[in-house]
Amino acid sequence: MRSHLPDERSARLRGYHADFGHVGIGHKVLGAWDWHGSKRGDTLVNRGYRATFGVNGERTLTKLEETLEPADVKKKDWNEVHIVAKDDRLYFSINGKLASEVIDYDPKELIHKGYIGFQLHSGDEMIVQFRNIKIKRLTGKFSSKPASSN
């Protein structure tokens, strides 16, 4: 989300990437925030953590409590994913459990708006399905905290 169109070096959108992954793939994908197309590297924060990027780009990690575990994800069934991207804060939950969060104060990297994309990796055979996609513009000051954060 909030992505820029691909450049000549890559075929994928560049920007924040909420990674749903799948149960068997591990902590680096299921519930993580990635960033495609930046010097920050691919992984911003793994499941169960908050990454805060200061105005100088320095990242601070904070462990979150009561976050998503692989057992919370339904195999071969529908899972509800809720993504919030408001101002300098992005987080998402799967089946009501907070996965991870990014707070980005870095003016050189923060993206305020852009495209929303859905990704299917090439290579291994896989099936990805989406349904009941809803987009809601959040207005006003954002002050609530995600469930299960400290």
N, CA, C and O atoms as a GROMACS GRO file, in nm:
protein
  600
    1MET      N    1   0.084  -0.118   0.000
    1MET     CA    2   0.000   0.000   0.000
    1MET      C    3   0.088   0.123   0.000
    1MET      O    4   0.205   0.118   0.036
    2ARG      N    5   0.028   0.233  -0.042
    2ARG     CA    6   0.101   0.360  -0.056
    2ARG      C    7   0.222   0.342  -0.148
    2ARG      O    8   0.325   0.406  -0.130
    3SER      N    9   0.209   0.256  -0.244
    3SER     CA   10   0.323   0.222  -0.328
    3SER      C   11   0.335   0.310  -0.451
    3SER      O   12   0.238   0.369  -0.498
    4HIS      N   13   0.457   0.315  -0.502
    4HIS     CA   14   0.486   0.381  -0.628
    4HIS      C   15   0.494   0.275  -0.737
    4HIS      O   16   0.520   0.158  -0.709
    5LEU      N   17   0.471   0.316  -0.860
    5LEU     CA   18   0.480   0.222  -0.972
    5LEU      C   19   0.622   0.170  -0.985
    5LEU      O   20   0.717   0.236  -0.942
    6PRO      N   21   0.638   0.052  -1.045
    6PRO     CA   22   0.772  -0.006  -1.060
    6PRO      C   23   0.863   0.084  -1.144
    6PRO      O   24   0.817   0.160  -1.230
    7ASP      N   25   0.992   0.074  -1.118
    7ASP     CA   26   1.089   0.145  -1.201
    7ASP      C   27   1.150   0.044  -1.299
    7ASP      O   28   1.106  -0.071  -1.306
    8GLU      N   29   1.250   0.087  -1.372
    8GLU     CA   30   1.310   0.001  -1.475
    8GLU      C   31   1.387  -0.117  -1.417
    8GLU      O   32   1.419  -0.211  -1.491
    9ARG      N   33   1.419  -0.116  -1.288
    9ARG     CA   34   1.496  -0.224  -1.227
    9ARG      C   35   1.410  -0.336  -1.171
    9ARG      O   36   1.461  -0.445  -1.143
   10SER      N   37   1.279  -0.313  -1.153
   10SER     CA   38   1.195  -0.410  -1.086
   10SER      C   39   1.055  -0.411  -1.149
   10SER      O   40   1.012  -0.311  -1.206
   11ALA      N   41   0.987  -0.523  -1.136
   11ALA     CA   42   0.851  -0.534  -1.188
   11ALA      C   43   0.748  -0.520  -1.077
   11ALA      O   44   0.628  -0.531  -1.104
   12ARG      N   45   0.790  -0.497  -0.954
   12ARG     CA   46   0.695  -0.489  -0.844
   12ARG      C   47   0.682  -0.346  -0.793
   12ARG      O   48   0.771  -0.263  -0.809
   13LEU      N   49   0.568  -0.320  -0.730
   13LEU     CA   50   0.544  -0.190  -0.671
   13LEU      C   51   0.650  -0.161  -0.565
   13LEU      O   52   0.701  -0.253  -0.501
   14ARG      N   53   0.681  -0.033  -0.546
   14ARG     CA   54   0.781   0.009  -0.448
   14ARG      C   55   0.712   0.079  -0.332
   14ARG      O   56   0.642   0.178  -0.353
   15GLY      N   57   0.731   0.029  -0.210
   15GLY     CA   58   0.673   0.092  -0.093
   15GLY      C   59   0.642  -0.008   0.016
   15GLY      O   60   0.698  -0.118   0.018
   16TYR      N   61   0.554   0.031   0.108
   16TYR     CA   62   0.517  -0.053   0.221
   16TYR      C   63   0.444  -0.179   0.172
   16TYR      O   64   0.370  -0.175   0.074
   17HIS      N   65   0.467  -0.288   0.242
   17HIS     CA   66   0.416  -0.418   0.200
   17HIS      C   67   0.376  -0.495   0.325
   17HIS      O   68   0.462  -0.541   0.400
   18ALA      N   69   0.246  -0.510   0.348
   18ALA     CA   70   0.196  -0.593   0.458
   18ALA      C   71   0.201  -0.736   0.411
   18ALA      O   72   0.131  -0.772   0.316
   19ASP      N   73   0.282  -0.818   0.473
   19ASP     CA   74   0.306  -0.953   0.424
   19ASP      C   75   0.223  -1.055   0.500
   19ASP      O   76   0.252  -1.086   0.615
   20PHE      N   77   0.119  -1.106   0.435
   20PHE     CA   78   0.033  -1.206   0.497
   20PHE      C   79   0.103  -1.340   0.504
   20PHE      O   80   0.084  -1.415   0.600
   21GLY      N   81   0.185  -1.371   0.403
   21GLY     CA   82   0.258  -1.497   0.401
   21GLY      C   83   0.166  -1.616   0.412
   21GLY      O   84   0.050  -1.610   0.374
   22HIS      N   85   0.219  -1.723   0.463
   22HIS     CA   86   0.138  -1.840   0.495
   22HIS      C   87   0.198  -1.908   0.616
   22HIS      O   88   0.312  -1.880   0.653
   23VAL      N   89   0.124  -1.994   0.676
   23VAL     CA   90   0.160  -2.050   0.807
   23VAL      C   91   0.297  -2.117   0.806
   23VAL      O   92   0.370  -2.103   0.904
   24GLY      N   93   0.333  -2.188   0.702
   24GLY     CA   94   0.458  -2.261   0.703
   24GLY      C   95   0.582  -2.183   0.668
   24GLY      O   96   0.691  -2.240   0.664
   25ILE      N   97   0.569  -2.053   0.641
   25ILE     CA   98   0.684  -1.980   0.587
   25ILE      C   99   0.770  -1.912   0.694
   25ILE      O  100   0.883  -1.873   0.665
   26GLY      N  101   0.721  -1.897   0.815
   26GLY     CA  102   0.805  -1.846   0.922
   26GLY      C  103   0.785  -1.700   0.957
   26GLY      O  104   0.703  -1.632   0.896
   27HIS      N  105   0.860  -1.654   1.056
   27HIS     CA  106   0.842  -1.520   1.113
   27HIS      C  107   0.884  -1.407   1.020
   27HIS      O  108   0.841  -1.294   1.040
   28LYS      N  109   0.965  -1.434   0.920
   28LYS     CA  110   1.010  -1.326   0.833
   28LYS      C  111   0.906  -1.288   0.730
   28LYS      O  112   0.924  -1.188   0.660
   29VAL      N  113   0.800  -1.364   0.717
   29VAL     CA  114   0.697  -1.329   0.620
   29VAL      C  115   0.561  -1.316   0.686
   29VAL      O  116   0.499  -1.210   0.677
   30LEU      N  117   0.513  -1.418   0.750
   30LEU     CA  118   0.379  -1.415   0.809
   30LEU      C  119   0.370  -1.304   0.912
   30LEU      O  120   0.430  -1.312   1.019
   31GLY      N  121   0.292  -1.199   0.880
   31GLY     CA  122   0.270  -1.090   0.975
   31GLY      C  123   0.376  -0.982   0.978
   31GLY      O  124   0.378  -0.901   1.070
   32ALA      N  125   0.464  -0.979   0.881
   32ALA     CA  126   0.572  -0.880   0.878
   32ALA      C  127   0.536  -0.761   0.788
   32ALA      O  128   0.444  -0.769   0.707
   33TRP      N  129   0.608  -0.652   0.805
   33TRP     CA  130   0.603  -0.538   0.713
   33TRP      C  131   0.732  -0.538   0.634
   33TRP      O  132   0.840  -0.542   0.691
   34ASP      N  133   0.719  -0.534   0.504
   34ASP     CA  134   0.834  -0.525   0.414
   34ASP      C  135   0.833  -0.389   0.346
   34ASP      O  136   0.738  -0.312   0.356
   35TRP      N  137   0.942  -0.364   0.275
   35TRP     CA  138   0.954  -0.242   0.195
   35TRP      C  139   1.024  -0.282   0.068
   35TRP      O  140   1.138  -0.327   0.071
   36HIS      N  141   0.957  -0.265  -0.042
   36HIS     CA  142   1.018  -0.298  -0.171
   36HIS      C  143   1.072  -0.172  -0.237
   36HIS      O  144   1.002  -0.071  -0.247
   37GLY      N  145   1.196  -0.179  -0.282
   37GLY     CA  146   1.255  -0.071  -0.360
   37GLY      C  147   1.318   0.040  -0.279
   37GLY      O  148   1.308   0.156  -0.319
   38SER      N  149   1.382   0.010  -0.168
   38SER     CA  150   1.445   0.114  -0.087
   38SER      C  151   1.576   0.063  -0.030
   38SER      O  152   1.600  -0.058  -0.022
   39LYS      N  153   1.661   0.157   0.009
   39LYS     CA  154   1.786   0.121   0.074
   39LYS      C  155   1.763   0.062   0.213
   39LYS      O  156   1.855   0.007   0.273
   40ARG      N  157   1.639   0.072   0.264
   40ARG     CA  158   1.607   0.015   0.394
   40ARG      C  159   1.619  -0.136   0.395
   40ARG      O  160   1.634  -0.197   0.500
   41GLY      N  161   1.612  -0.197   0.279
   41GLY     CA  162   1.611  -0.342   0.272
   41GLY      C  163   1.468  -0.391   0.267
   41GLY      O  164   1.374  -0.312   0.279
   42ASP      N  165   1.451  -0.521   0.249
   42ASP     CA  166   1.316  -0.575   0.231
   42ASP      C  167   1.234  -0.578   0.359
   42ASP      O  168   1.117  -0.541   0.355
   43THR      N  169   1.290  -0.621   0.471
   43THR     CA  170   1.210  -0.638   0.592
   43THR      C  171   1.220  -0.516   0.682
   43THR      O  172   1.329  -0.480   0.727
   44LEU      N  173   1.105  -0.451   0.708
   44LEU     CA  174   1.103  -0.340   0.802
   44LEU      C  175   1.090  -0.390   0.944
   44LEU      O  176   1.158  -0.343   1.035
   45VAL      N  177   1.000  -0.488   0.964
   45VAL     CA  178   0.976  -0.541   1.099
   45VAL      C  179   0.911  -0.679   1.088
   45VAL      O  180   0.824  -0.700   1.003
   46ASN      N  181   0.953  -0.770   1.172
   46ASN     CA  182   0.895  -0.904   1.175
   46ASN      C  183   0.770  -0.907   1.262
   46ASN      O  184   0.744  -0.815   1.341
   47ARG      N  185   0.695  -1.012   1.247
   47ARG     CA  186   0.573  -1.034   1.326
   47ARG      C  187   0.604  -1.020   1.475
   47ARG      O  188   0.706  -1.068   1.524
   48GLY      N  189   0.512  -0.951   1.546
   48GLY     CA  190   0.526  -0.938   1.691
   48GLY      C  191   0.605  -0.816   1.737
   48GLY      O  192   0.630  -0.800   1.856
   49TYR      N  193   0.644  -0.731   1.643
   49TYR     CA  194   0.725  -0.614   1.677
   49TYR      C  195   0.670  -0.487   1.614
   49TYR      O  196   0.595  -0.491   1.517
   50ARG      N  197   0.709  -0.374   1.673
   50ARG     CA  198   0.685  -0.242   1.617
   50ARG      C  199   0.821  -0.186   1.577
   50ARG      O  200   0.917  -0.193   1.654
   51ALA      N  201   0.829  -0.132   1.456
   51ALA     CA  202   0.949  -0.062   1.411
   51ALA      C  203   0.915   0.086   1.405
   51ALA      O  204   0.818   0.126   1.340
   52THR      N  205   0.994   0.167   1.474
   52THR     CA  206   0.978   0.312   1.469
   52THR      C  207   1.101   0.368   1.399
   52THR      O  208   1.214   0.346   1.442
   53PHE      N  209   1.077   0.442   1.291
   53PHE     CA  210   1.186   0.506   1.217
   53PHE      C  211   1.187   0.653   1.253
   53PHE      O  212   1.089   0.724   1.231
   54GLY      N  213   1.299   0.698   1.310
   54GLY     CA  214   1.313   0.838   1.350
   54GLY      C  215   1.334   0.929   1.231
   54GLY      O  216   1.346   0.882   1.118
   55VAL      N  217   1.337   1.060   1.256
   55VAL     CA  218   1.353   1.157   1.148
   55VAL      C  219   1.486   1.139   1.074
   55VAL      O  220   1.501   1.184   0.961
   56ASN      N  221   1.582   1.074   1.139
   56ASN     CA  222   1.712   1.047   1.076
   56ASN      C  223   1.715   0.910   1.007
   56ASN      O  224   1.818   0.871   0.952
   57GLY      N  225   1.604   0.837   1.009
   57GLY     CA  226   1.596   0.706   0.944
   57GLY      C  227   1.636   0.590   1.033
   57GLY      O  228   1.624   0.474   0.992
   58GLU      N  229   1.683   0.618   1.154
   58GLU     CA  230   1.725   0.510   1.244
   58GLU      C  231   1.604   0.432   1.294
   58GLU      O  232   1.502   0.490   1.332
   59ARG      N  233   1.616   0.299   1.292
   59ARG     CA  234   1.506   0.211   1.331
   59ARG      C  235   1.522   0.165   1.475
   59ARG      O  236   1.630   0.125   1.518
   60THR      N  237   1.410   0.172   1.551
   60THR     CA  238   1.403   0.118   1.686
   60THR      C  239   1.295   0.011   1.687
   60THR      O  240   1.185   0.033   1.637
   61LEU      N  241   1.326  -0.105   1.744
   61LEU     CA  242   1.230  -0.215   1.753
   61LEU      C  243   1.176  -0.227   1.894
   61LEU      O  244   1.250  -0.214   1.992
   62THR      N  245   1.046  -0.253   1.904
   62THR     CA  246   0.979  -0.275   2.032
   62THR      C  247   0.898  -0.402   2.022
   62THR      O  248   0.820  -0.419   1.928
   63LYS      N  249   0.915  -0.492   2.118
   63LYS     CA  250   0.836  -0.615   2.123
   63LYS      C  251   0.694  -0.581   2.165
   63LYS      O  252   0.673  -0.506   2.261
   64LEU      N  253   0.596  -0.636   2.093
   64LEU     CA  254   0.455  -0.616   2.125
   64LEU      C  255   0.403  -0.739   2.200
   64LEU      O  256   0.457  -0.848   2.185
   65GLU      N  257   0.299  -0.720   2.278
   65GLU     CA  258   0.241  -0.830   2.355
   65GLU      C  259   0.116  -0.884   2.287
   65GLU      O  260   0.046  -0.810   2.218
   66GLU      N  261   0.088  -1.011   2.306
   66GLU     CA  262  -0.033  -1.077   2.259
   66GLU      C  263  -0.057  -1.055   2.110
   66GLU      O  264  -0.165  -1.012   2.070
   67THR      N  265   0.044  -1.083   2.030
   67THR     CA  266   0.034  -1.064   1.886
   67THR      C  267   0.006  -1.195   1.814
   67THR      O  268  -0.001  -1.302   1.875
   68LEU      N  269  -0.010  -1.185   1.686
   68LEU     CA  270  -0.041  -1.297   1.599
   68LEU      C  271   0.060  -1.411   1.613
   68LEU      O  272   0.181  -1.389   1.614
   69GLU      N  273   0.008  -1.531   1.623
   69GLU     CA  274   0.089  -1.653   1.621
   69GLU      C  275   0.042  -1.736   1.502
   69GLU      O  276  -0.072  -1.723   1.460
   70PRO      N  277   0.127  -1.822   1.448
   70PRO     CA  278   0.085  -1.906   1.335
   70PRO      C  279  -0.045  -1.984   1.362
   70PRO      O  280  -0.122  -2.006   1.269
   71ALA      N  281  -0.068  -2.024   1.486
   71ALA     CA  282  -0.191  -2.099   1.520
   71ALA      C  283  -0.317  -2.014   1.504
   71ALA      O  284  -0.428  -2.068   1.497
   72ASP      N  285  -0.303  -1.881   1.499
   72ASP     CA  286  -0.418  -1.791   1.482
   72ASP      C  287  -0.466  -1.784   1.337
   72ASP      O  288  -0.574  -1.731   1.310
   73VAL      N  289  -0.387  -1.836   1.245
   73VAL     CA  290  -0.418  -1.831   1.103
   73VAL      C  291  -0.484  -1.960   1.059
   73VAL      O  292  -0.437  -2.070   1.090
   74LYS      N  293  -0.594  -1.947   0.988
   74LYS     CA  294  -0.669  -2.064   0.941
   74LYS      C  295  -0.605  -2.117   0.814
   74LYS      O  296  -0.580  -2.042   0.720
   75LYS      N  297  -0.579  -2.246   0.810
   75LYS     CA  298  -0.526  -2.310   0.690
   75LYS      C  299  -0.641  -2.351   0.601
   75LYS      O  300  -0.742  -2.405   0.647
   76LYS      N  301  -0.625  -2.325   0.471
   76LYS     CA  302  -0.725  -2.362   0.371
   76LYS      C  303  -0.863  -2.312   0.406
   76LYS      O  304  -0.963  -2.382   0.388
   77ASP      N  305  -0.870  -2.190   0.457
   77ASP     CA  306  -0.995  -2.126   0.494
   77ASP      C  307  -0.974  -1.975   0.483
   77ASP      O  308  -0.861  -1.930   0.461
   78TRP      N  309  -1.080  -1.897   0.496
   78TRP     CA  310  -1.069  -1.753   0.488
   78TRP      C  311  -1.015  -1.695   0.618
   78TRP      O  312  -1.051  -1.739   0.727
   79ASN      N  313  -0.927  -1.597   0.605
   79ASN     CA  314  -0.873  -1.523   0.717
   79ASN      C  315  -0.908  -1.376   0.696
   79ASN      O  316  -0.904  -1.326   0.584
   80GLU      N  317  -0.941  -1.308   0.804
   80GLU     CA  318  -0.975  -1.166   0.794
   80GLU      C  319  -0.851  -1.082   0.823
   80GLU      O  320  -0.790  -1.095   0.929
   81VAL      N  321  -0.815  -0.998   0.728
   81VAL     CA  322  -0.699  -0.911   0.742
   81VAL      C  323  -0.748  -0.767   0.745
   81VAL      O  324  -0.827  -0.725   0.661
   82HIS      N  325  -0.701  -0.691   0.844
   82HIS     CA  326  -0.740  -0.552   0.860
   82HIS      C  327  -0.612  -0.470   0.860
   82HIS      O  328  -0.526  -0.487   0.947
   83ILE      N  329  -0.598  -0.380   0.762
   83ILE     CA  330  -0.479  -0.296   0.748
   83ILE      C  331  -0.517  -0.152   0.777
   83ILE      O  332  -0.617  -0.103   0.726
   84VAL      N  333  -0.438  -0.085   0.858
   84VAL     CA  334  -0.458   0.057   0.885
   84VAL      C  335  -0.331   0.131   0.845
   84VAL      O  336  -0.221   0.098   0.890
   85ALA      N  337  -0.348   0.232   0.759
   85ALA     CA  338  -0.238   0.320   0.718
   85ALA      C  339  -0.289   0.462   0.734
   85ALA      O  340  -0.365   0.511   0.651
   86LYS      N  341  -0.247   0.527   0.841
   86LYS     CA  342  -0.294   0.662   0.871
   86LYS      C  343  -0.176   0.747   0.915
   86LYS      O  344  -0.105   0.713   1.010
   87ASP      N  345  -0.156   0.856   0.845
   87ASP     CA  346  -0.046   0.947   0.874
   87ASP      C  347   0.087   0.872   0.870
   87ASP      O  348   0.121   0.815   0.766
   88ASP      N  349   0.161   0.870   0.979
   88ASP     CA  350   0.294   0.807   0.982
   88ASP      C  351   0.290   0.666   1.043
   88ASP      O  352   0.394   0.610   1.076
   89ARG      N  353   0.171   0.610   1.057
   89ARG     CA  354   0.155   0.481   1.126
   89ARG      C  355   0.084   0.379   1.039
   89ARG      O  356  -0.018   0.408   0.978
   90LEU      N  357   0.140   0.258   1.034
   90LEU     CA  358   0.081   0.148   0.959
   90LEU      C  359   0.084   0.023   1.046
   90LEU      O  360   0.186  -0.009   1.107
   91TYR      N  361  -0.028  -0.048   1.051
   91TYR     CA  362  -0.029  -0.175   1.122
   91TYR      C  363  -0.135  -0.264   1.060
   91TYR      O  364  -0.223  -0.217   0.988
   92PHE      N  365  -0.125  -0.394   1.088
   92PHE     CA  366  -0.230  -0.482   1.041
   92PHE      C  367  -0.251  -0.598   1.136
   92PHE      O  368  -0.162  -0.637   1.212
   93SER      N  369  -0.373  -0.652   1.128
   93SER     CA  370  -0.408  -0.766   1.211
   93SER      C  371  -0.462  -0.876   1.120
   93SER      O  372  -0.511  -0.850   1.010
   94ILE      N  373  -0.451  -0.997   1.167
   94ILE     CA  374  -0.508  -1.114   1.100
   94ILE      C  375  -0.596  -1.184   1.203
   94ILE      O  376  -0.551  -1.220   1.312
   95ASN      N  377  -0.722  -1.201   1.166
   95ASN     CA  378  -0.822  -1.264   1.256
   95ASN      C  379  -0.825  -1.199   1.394
   95ASN      O  380  -0.835  -1.267   1.496
   96GLY      N  381  -0.816  -1.066   1.395
   96GLY     CA  382  -0.827  -0.989   1.519
   96GLY      C  383  -0.701  -0.982   1.603
   96GLY      O  384  -0.704  -0.921   1.710
   97LYS      N  385  -0.592  -1.041   1.560
   97LYS     CA  386  -0.466  -1.038   1.635
   97LYS      C  387  -0.365  -0.948   1.564
   97LYS      O  388  -0.335  -0.968   1.446
   98LEU      N  389  -0.313  -0.848   1.636
   98LEU     CA  390  -0.213  -0.758   1.579
   98LEU      C  391  -0.094  -0.839   1.529
   98LEU      O  392  -0.041  -0.924   1.601
   99ALA      N  393  -0.051  -0.811   1.406
   99ALA     CA  394   0.065  -0.881   1.349
   99ALA      C  395   0.194  -0.802   1.374
   99ALA      O  396   0.287  -0.853   1.435
  100SER      N  397   0.198  -0.677   1.327
  100SER     CA  398   0.315  -0.592   1.345
  100SER      C  399   0.276  -0.448   1.310
  100SER      O  400   0.166  -0.422   1.260
  101GLU      N  401   0.368  -0.356   1.339
  101GLU     CA  402   0.338  -0.214   1.321
  101GLU      C  403   0.463  -0.139   1.278
  101GLU      O  404   0.575  -0.173   1.316
  102VAL      N  405   0.441  -0.035   1.196
  102VAL     CA  406   0.548   0.055   1.155
  102VAL      C  407   0.504   0.197   1.186
  102VAL      O  408   0.393   0.238   1.150
  103ILE      N  409   0.591   0.272   1.252
  103ILE     CA  410   0.572   0.415   1.271
  103ILE      C  411   0.690   0.481   1.200
  103ILE      O  412   0.806   0.455   1.234
  104ASP      N  413   0.661   0.566   1.103
  104ASP     CA  414   0.765   0.618   1.014
  104ASP      C  415   0.769   0.771   1.020
  104ASP      O  416   0.685   0.839   0.961
  105TYR      N  417   0.869   0.823   1.090
  105TYR     CA  418   0.888   0.968   1.100
  105TYR      C  419   0.996   1.018   1.004
  105TYR      O  420   1.028   1.137   1.004
  106ASP      N  421   1.052   0.929   0.923
  106ASP     CA  422   1.162   0.964   0.832
  106ASP      C  423   1.107   1.037   0.710
  106ASP      O  424   1.045   0.974   0.624
  107PRO      N  425   1.129   1.166   0.698
  107PRO     CA  426   1.072   1.242   0.586
  107PRO      C  427   1.128   1.201   0.449
  107PRO      O  428   1.065   1.226   0.347
  108LYS      N  429   1.245   1.137   0.447
  108LYS     CA  430   1.303   1.094   0.320
  108LYS      C  431   1.240   0.966   0.267
  108LYS      O  432   1.246   0.940   0.147
  109GLU      N  433   1.181   0.886   0.354
  109GLU     CA  434   1.126   0.756   0.313
  109GLU      C  435   0.974   0.744   0.327
  109GLU      O  436   0.912   0.667   0.254
  110LEU      N  437   0.914   0.819   0.419
  110LEU     CA  438   0.770   0.809   0.443
  110LEU      C  439   0.692   0.835   0.315
  110LEU      O  440   0.714   0.935   0.247
  111ILE      N  441   0.601   0.744   0.283
  111ILE     CA  442   0.512   0.761   0.168
  111ILE      C  443   0.372   0.787   0.223
  111ILE      O  444   0.319   0.705   0.298
  112HIS      N  445   0.312   0.899   0.186
  112HIS     CA  446   0.180   0.935   0.235
  112HIS      C  447   0.066   0.879   0.150
  112HIS      O  448  -0.043   0.855   0.201
  113LYS      N  449   0.091   0.858   0.022
  113LYS     CA  450  -0.014   0.805  -0.064
  113LYS      C  451   0.048   0.732  -0.182
  113LYS      O  452   0.164   0.752  -0.216
  114GLY      N  453  -0.032   0.645  -0.242
  114GLY     CA  454   0.015   0.569  -0.357
  114GLY      C  455  -0.084   0.460  -0.392
  114GLY      O  456  -0.202   0.467  -0.356
  115TYR      N  457  -0.037   0.362  -0.462
  115TYR     CA  458  -0.120   0.252  -0.511
  115TYR      C  459  -0.133   0.141  -0.408
  115TYR      O  460  -0.049   0.126  -0.319
  116ILE      N  461  -0.240   0.065  -0.421
  116ILE     CA  462  -0.258  -0.058  -0.344
  116ILE      C  463  -0.240  -0.174  -0.441
  116ILE      O  464  -0.300  -0.176  -0.548
  117GLY      N  465  -0.157  -0.270  -0.404
  117GLY     CA  466  -0.134  -0.385  -0.491
  117GLY      C  467  -0.155  -0.515  -0.416
  117GLY      O  468  -0.150  -0.519  -0.293
  118PHE      N  469  -0.179  -0.620  -0.491
  118PHE     CA  470  -0.191  -0.754  -0.436
  118PHE      C  471  -0.086  -0.839  -0.506
  118PHE      O  472  -0.077  -0.839  -0.628
  119GLN      N  473  -0.008  -0.912  -0.429
  119GLN     CA  474   0.107  -0.982  -0.484
  119GLN      C  475   0.089  -1.133  -0.481
  119GLN      O  476   0.036  -1.189  -0.386
  120LEU      N  477   0.133  -1.196  -0.588
  120LEU     CA  478   0.144  -1.341  -0.596
  120LEU      C  479   0.285  -1.368  -0.645
  120LEU      O  480   0.322  -1.324  -0.754
  121HIS      N  481   0.364  -1.440  -0.566
  121HIS     CA  482   0.502  -1.469  -0.604
  121HIS      C  483   0.506  -1.569  -0.718
  121HIS      O  484   0.419  -1.655  -0.730
  122SER      N  485   0.606  -1.557  -0.801
  122SER     CA  486   0.628  -1.656  -0.906
  122SER      C  487   0.707  -1.772  -0.846
  122SER      O  488   0.755  -1.763  -0.734
  123GLY      N  489   0.720  -1.877  -0.920
  123GLY     CA  490   0.798  -1.993  -0.874
  123GLY      C  491   0.707  -2.105  -0.830
  123GLY      O  492   0.640  -2.168  -0.912
  124ASP      N  493   0.706  -2.131  -0.699
  124ASP     CA  494   0.624  -2.240  -0.645
  124ASP      C  495   0.478  -2.223  -0.682
  124ASP      O  496   0.428  -2.111  -0.695
  125GLU      N  497   0.410  -2.336  -0.699
  125GLU     CA  498   0.267  -2.332  -0.728
  125GLU      C  499   0.192  -2.284  -0.604
  125GLU      O  500   0.214  -2.334  -0.494
  126MET      N  501   0.105  -2.187  -0.624
  126MET     CA  502   0.027  -2.137  -0.511
  126MET      C  503  -0.104  -2.078  -0.562
  126MET      O  504  -0.119  -2.045  -0.680
  127ILE      N  505  -0.196  -2.066  -0.471
  127ILE     CA  506  -0.325  -2.006  -0.500
  127ILE      C  507  -0.346  -1.894  -0.400
  127ILE      O  508  -0.326  -1.912  -0.280
  128VAL      N  509  -0.386  -1.777  -0.448
  128VAL     CA  510  -0.419  -1.664  -0.363
  128VAL      C  511  -0.558  -1.617  -0.401
  128VAL      O  512  -0.587  -1.596  -0.519
  129GLN      N  513  -0.644  -1.601  -0.303
  129GLN     CA  514  -0.780  -1.554  -0.328
  129GLN      C  515  -0.811  -1.439  -0.233
  129GLN      O  516  -0.768  -1.438  -0.118
  130PHE      N  517  -0.885  -1.342  -0.283
  130PHE     CA  518  -0.928  -1.227  -0.204
  130PHE      C  519  -1.079  -1.215  -0.218
  130PHE      O  520  -1.134  -1.246  -0.324
  131ARG      N  521  -1.145  -1.170  -0.113
  131ARG     CA  522  -1.288  -1.142  -0.121
  131ARG      C  523  -1.324  -1.034  -0.022
  131ARG      O  524  -1.250  -1.008   0.074
  132ASN      N  525  -1.437  -0.971  -0.045
  132ASN     CA  526  -1.489  -0.867   0.045
  132ASN      C  527  -1.386  -0.760   0.077
  132ASN      O  528  -1.369  -0.723   0.193
  133ILE      N  529  -1.319  -0.710  -0.025
  133ILE     CA  530  -1.220  -0.604  -0.005
  133ILE      C  531  -1.294  -0.471   0.012
  133ILE      O  532  -1.376  -0.433  -0.071
  134LYS      N  533  -1.263  -0.402   0.121
  134LYS     CA  534  -1.325  -0.272   0.149
  134LYS      C  535  -1.215  -0.172   0.180
  134LYS      O  536  -1.117  -0.204   0.247
  135ILE      N  537  -1.233  -0.052   0.130
  135ILE     CA  538  -1.138   0.055   0.156
  135ILE      C  539  -1.214   0.170   0.222
  135ILE      O  540  -1.320   0.210   0.174
  136LYS      N  541  -1.160   0.220   0.331
  136LYS     CA  542  -1.224   0.329   0.404
  136LYS      C  543  -1.122   0.438   0.429
  136LYS      O  544  -1.013   0.412   0.481
  137ARG      N  545  -1.155   0.560   0.392
  137ARG     CA  546  -1.067   0.674   0.418
  137ARG      C  547  -1.087   0.716   0.563
  137ARG      O  548  -1.198   0.746   0.605
  138LEU      N  549  -0.978   0.719   0.639
  138LEU     CA  550  -0.983   0.762   0.779
  138LEU      C  551  -0.968   0.912   0.785
  138LEU      O  552  -0.879   0.969   0.722
  139THR      N  553  -1.053   0.976   0.860
  139THR     CA  554  -1.046   1.121   0.872
  139THR      C  555  -1.020   1.159   1.017
  139THR      O  556  -1.039   1.078   1.108
  140GLY      N  557  -0.976   1.281   1.037
  140GLY     CA  558  -0.949   1.329   1.172
  140GLY      C  559  -0.815   1.281   1.223
  140GLY      O  560  -0.742   1.209   1.154
  141LYS      N  561  -0.785   1.320   1.345
  141LYS     CA  562  -0.659   1.281   1.408
  141LYS      C  563  -0.664   1.136   1.450
  141LYS      O  564  -0.766   1.089   1.502
  142PHE      N  565  -0.557   1.066   1.427
  142PHE     CA  566  -0.548   0.924   1.458
  142PHE      C  567  -0.488   0.908   1.596
  142PHE      O  568  -0.370   0.937   1.616
  143SER      N  569  -0.567   0.863   1.692
  143SER     CA  570  -0.516   0.854   1.829
  143SER      C  571  -0.532   0.718   1.892
  143SER      O  572  -0.474   0.692   1.997
  144SER      N  573  -0.610   0.629   1.830
  144SER     CA  574  -0.631   0.498   1.893
  144SER      C  575  -0.510   0.410   1.872
  144SER      O  576  -0.434   0.427   1.776
  145LYS      N  577  -0.493   0.316   1.962
  145LYS     CA  578  -0.382   0.220   1.952
  145LYS      C  579  -0.438   0.087   1.904
  145LYS      O  580  -0.552   0.053   1.936
  146PRO      N  581  -0.357   0.011   1.828
  146PRO     CA  582  -0.405  -0.121   1.787
  146PRO      C  583  -0.423  -0.211   1.908
  146PRO      O  584  -0.354  -0.197   2.008
  147ALA      N  585  -0.515  -0.302   1.897
  147ALA     CA  586  -0.538  -0.399   2.005
  147ALA      C  587  -0.410  -0.476   2.032
  147ALA      O  588  -0.334  -0.504   1.940
  148SER      N  589  -0.387  -0.511   2.157
  148SER     CA  590  -0.276  -0.597   2.199
  148SER      C  591  -0.139  -0.530   2.190
  148SER      O  592  -0.038  -0.600   2.188
  149SER      N  593  -0.132  -0.399   2.184
  149SER     CA  594   0.000  -0.335   2.186
  149SER      C  595   0.027  -0.282   2.326
  149SER      O  596  -0.065  -0.263   2.405
  150ASN      N  597   0.154  -0.259   2.355
  150ASN     CA  598   0.186  -0.202   2.486
  150ASN      C  599   0.229  -0.060   2.471
  150ASN      O  600   0.260   0.006   2.570
   0.00000   0.00000   0.00000
